[in-house]
């Protein structure tokens, strides 16, 4: 009997805490309270919209069983997997040239360089 009383008191305290928290912290979604958000969620659970139905169908789909070796074999890319410094310097040089062209064009048209 003591165990039942402890469980009931614990549930009552937990419910009081939840009600207190929902009263003190209002949800920011369209100014609705925690209770209103709970009721909206409950209604959405009873009558889901198309997005929720699609998410439920996707979650219920059978998982794909694929070994790591098969996954790596299927997603492997051809070529060297390393980044080489000369590639980076070429990309940086092209970016510098493009930036210089843009700045020259802005100066020629009388545009302010700082504000664009």
MODELLER restraints for C-alpha pairs under 7 A, 6 or more apart:
rsr = mdl.restraints
at = mdl.atoms
rsr.add(forms.Gaussian(group=physical.xy_distance, feature=features.Distance(at['CA:22:A'], at['CA:34:A']), mean=4.94, stdev=0.5))
rsr.add(forms.Gaussian(group=physical.xy_distance, feature=features.Distance(at['CA:22:A'], at['CA:35:A']), mean=6.91, stdev=0.5))
rsr.add(forms.Gaussian(group=physical.xy_distance, feature=features.Distance(at['CA:26:A'], at['CA:32:A']), mean=6.79, stdev=0.5))
rsr.add(forms.Gaussian(group=physical.xy_distance, feature=features.Distance(at['CA:26:A'], at['CA:33:A']), mean=4.83, stdev=0.5))
rsr.add(forms.Gaussian(group=physical.xy_distance, feature=features.Distance(at['CA:26:A'], at['CA:34:A']), mean=5.92, stdev=0.5))
rsr.add(forms.Gaussian(group=physical.xy_distance, feature=features.Distance(at['CA:27:A'], at['CA:33:A']), mean=5.40, stdev=0.5))
rsr.add(forms.Gaussian(group=physical.xy_distance, feature=features.Distance(at['CA:27:A'], at['CA:34:A']), mean=5.91, stdev=0.5))
rsr.add(forms.Gaussian(group=physical.xy_distance, feature=features.Distance(at['CA:103:A'], at['CA:113:A']), mean=6.71, stdev=0.5))
rsr.add(forms.Gaussian(group=physical.xy_distance, feature=features.Distance(at['CA:106:A'], at['CA:113:A']), mean=6.51, stdev=0.5))
rsr.add(forms.Gaussian(group=physical.xy_distance, feature=features.Distance(at['CA:107:A'], at['CA:113:A']), mean=7.00, stdev=0.5))
